[in-house]
Amino acid sequence: MTEARRTLIQVLAIGALAVAVGAAVNVPLIKRFARGDFRETFFVQADFPGIRLVSLAEAEDLWRTGQAVFLDARAAELFRQGRVPRALSAPAEAVEASFPAFFERLPLEGALVIYCEGGDCISSLALAKLLHAKGFKDLRVFTGGWEEWRAAGLPEETGDGQE
């Protein structure tokens, strides 16, 4: 057996062993995935034609030109500590209960930019899916969220903000 062939077999064996150990260690996670426990965290554009993911530059442009209403999907306390100026507080966990009263003042056809903390936060996507189901057509999820907005040094607002 040549040296190259032996090395290839060893590399393949190590790879197969890594896959087997990884699968064995993550059996509970794999079972949850198979049951569909993570479906809400996935976003398939074809399922939600009214939802678009936007970058910081797009979100800033929409904010500066006043072409969209911004919704902050973070907890109310985080909203009070700092937010995009003129954003409305819409904590994802409280929205469904207060849906009619709060969202009647939002434009059904106008653009809504929804954000949360950024990074791994999925509150903004969950809120966008809920709004899509309620008939809103132009939803933009700012994936960088508050974290990216603040890091870019863009304007901030604090306090209640719900005049």
N, C-alpha and C positions, 0 to 999 in steps of 0.2 A: 504494500500500500504506500502510495506516495505521501510525502509530507503535506502537500497542499490538500489532498483528499482527507487525510486524518484531521487536519485543522478545520475543514469544512464540516465534517461530521461532528466534531466537538462544538463548534459554533451552533449548529442546528440542535444538538442535544441540550446545550445551555438555554437556547431560546425556547425550546419545548418545555423544559423544566420551569423556566420563568413564567410561561403562560399557565402551566398547571398549578404552580404555587399561587400565582395571582388569582386564578379562578377559585381555588380552594379557600383562600383567605377572604374573598369577597362574595361567598355564596349568599349570605343574607341580602347584600346589595343587588346581586344579580336576580334573586327571587323578586325583590321589590320592583326592579325594572321590568321584569317579565309580567308582573301584575298590573303595570301601568301607573305605579305610584308617582312617577316623575313626569307624567304627561303634561301637567299644568306648567312645567318649567320650560317646555319646548315651544318653539314658535315656527309654524309652517306658514309661510306667506299666503299660500293658496287657500288655507283655512280662514284667514283673516285679511281679506283684500283691502280693508280700510285702515290697516295698521302698517306704518313704516318706521324703521329704525333710523334715527338721525344722529349726526355727529355734533360735536361742540360748535363748529362753525355754522352749521345749519340752524341749530337751536338759538345761537346768539343772533343770527340774522333775523329769525322770526321774532325774537324778543325785541330787538332794537327797532324794527319796523312796525311793531305792534300788530303783526298779522296773525297772531295766535294767542290763545288763552293758555297760561301755564298752570298745570296742576301738580302739586307736590304730594306724592303718595307716601311720604314718610310719616312717622308718628307725629302727633300734634306738638309734642314737646320739642322735637327736632326742628319742626317748622318754625316755632317761636324763636329758637336759637339762631336761625339763619336760613335764608331761602333766596330764590330768584325774585327780584323785585316784581311786584304785582301778581305773584303766583297765588293761587288759592289752595288752601289746605284741603286735601282729599285723602286722608289716611285710608289705605286700601282695606284695612280690616273694618272700618266703620262706614264705608261707602254704600254698601248694599242696603243697609238698614235705613239710611237717610236719602236714598236715591232720588225719589221724586222731588223733594223740597230743594235739595242742593242743585241738582243738575237741570232743573227747569230753566235756570238762568244762563245755561251754557248754549252756545250756538250749535244746533244739530248738524249743520252743514259746514260750519267754520272749523279751522284747524285748532286742535288741542295738543299741546306738548306736555307729555307726562314724564316725570322723572322721580327717582328715589335716591338712595345713597350713591349708587353707581357700583361698579365692580360686579359682585355676585348678587346684588339685590335684584329680586324679581317682582317686587311690589308694583313697579310701574307697568310691567308687562301684564300682570294679573289685572290691574285696573283698566288697562287698555282693552283687554279681552272682554271685561265686563261691560265697558262702554260700547264696544263694538256690538255686543249682544243686545244692547238697549237701543241700537239704531244710529249711533254716531258713526260718521263716515270718514272723517279726516283726522286720524289719530297718529301722532308722532311720538315715539318713545325715544327719549334722549338717554342713550345707553350709558354715557359717561356720568350722568347724574350730578348730584350736588357736589360730590367729591371733585369731579373734573371742572365744573363751573368755578368752584372756589379756588382750585389750584391755578386756574388760568387768570386769576385776579379780576374776574368780572364783578360788576356791581352786586351788592348783597343788601338784604333788608332783614330786620329783626323785629320781634314783637308779635302781637296777635295777628295783625294784618287782615282781619275779617270785618272791616267797617261796614 
